[in-house]
Amino acid sequence: MTDSLRDLEKTKLNQETSLISWLELQRFFAAGLAISVEKELDLVEVAYQFSIDNKQIVNDWLQAKRIAPVSDQLARDWFENKADVWAVVVKPWILVQDATTRPSAINH
């Protein structure tokens, strides 16, 4: 994939990333489709790697616990605090990140 195509794909994912109430994502969590992304990772980059099905990098993040299905405890904390999260859809997954983190691509 060329750099310009990769940049175009990342720009598209960036535009699809939004701040949303965790309360609105409950059905995705209940279905096991909500994936938590640690705040040190760039949410848009993670979404891009999911979108191109880069199994090696995604597996590395899973093994290192940098990404994981949203835990019951985290979901409960976000629910009780009526928290907002950054979210982006990479079907069938909803990638979410604590709203105290601002995905780097959004800063541009």
C-alpha positions in Angstrom: 0.0 0.0 0.0 1.4 3.4 -0.9 1.9 6.1 1.7 -0.8 8.3 0.0 -3.4 5.5 0.1 -2.5 4.8 3.8 -2.8 8.5 4.6 -6.2 8.6 2.8 -7.5 5.6 4.8 -6.2 7.1 8.1 -7.9 10.5 7.3 -11.2 8.6 6.6 -10.9 6.8 10.0 -10.0 10.0 11.7 -13.1 11.7 10.3 -15.2 8.7 11.6 -13.7 9.0 15.1 -15.9 10.8 17.5 -16.5 11.5 21.2 -19.6 9.6 22.3 -21.3 8.8 25.6 -20.4 5.3 26.8 -24.1 4.9 27.6 -24.8 4.9 23.9 -22.4 1.9 23.3 -23.9 -0.5 25.8 -25.4 -2.8 23.2 -21.9 -3.2 21.6 -20.4 -4.0 24.9 -23.1 -6.5 25.7 -22.4 -8.2 22.3 -18.7 -8.4 23.1 -17.8 -6.0 20.2 -16.3 -3.1 22.3 -12.5 -3.1 22.3 -10.6 -0.9 24.7 -7.5 0.8 23.4 -4.9 1.9 26.0 -4.4 5.7 26.1 -0.8 5.5 25.0 -1.8 4.1 21.6 -3.1 6.3 18.8 -6.8 5.2 18.3 -6.7 6.1 14.6 -3.6 4.0 14.1 -5.2 1.0 15.9 -8.3 1.4 13.8 -6.2 1.5 10.6 -4.3 -1.7 11.6 -7.7 -3.4 12.3 -9.1 -2.2 8.9 -6.2 -3.7 7.0 -6.4 -6.9 9.0 -2.8 -6.6 10.3 -3.0 -9.7 12.4 0.6 -9.5 13.6 0.4 -6.0 15.1 -3.1 -6.6 16.5 -2.0 -9.9 18.1 1.1 -8.1 19.6 -1.2 -5.5 21.1 -3.5 -8.2 22.5 -0.7 -10.2 24.0 0.7 -7.0 25.6 -2.8 -6.1 26.8 -2.6 -2.8 25.1 -6.0 -3.6 23.5 -8.6 -5.9 25.0 -12.3 -6.4 25.1 -13.8 -3.8 27.4 -13.7 -5.3 30.9 -16.8 -5.5 33.1 -15.1 -3.2 35.6 -14.2 -0.6 33.0 -17.6 -0.7 31.5 -19.2 -0.3 35.0 -16.9 2.7 35.8 -17.7 4.4 32.5 -21.4 3.7 32.9 -21.5 5.0 36.5 -19.5 8.1 35.6 -21.6 8.7 32.5 -18.2 8.9 30.7 -17.5 10.0 27.2 -15.2 7.9 25.1 -13.5 8.3 21.8 -14.9 5.7 19.4 -14.4 4.5 15.9 -16.1 1.6 14.1 -14.1 -1.0 12.3 -16.7 -3.6 11.6 -17.6 -5.6 13.5 -15.7 -3.9 16.3 -16.2 -0.6 18.1 -12.7 0.6 19.3 -13.0 2.8 22.3 -10.5 4.9 24.3 -10.9 6.9 27.5 -11.9 10.5 26.5 -9.1 12.0 28.6 -6.9 10.8 25.7 -7.1 12.7 22.5 -6.3 10.6 19.4 -3.2 12.2 17.9 -4.6 12.3 14.4 -7.4 14.5 15.6 -5.0 17.1 16.8 -4.0 17.9 13.2 
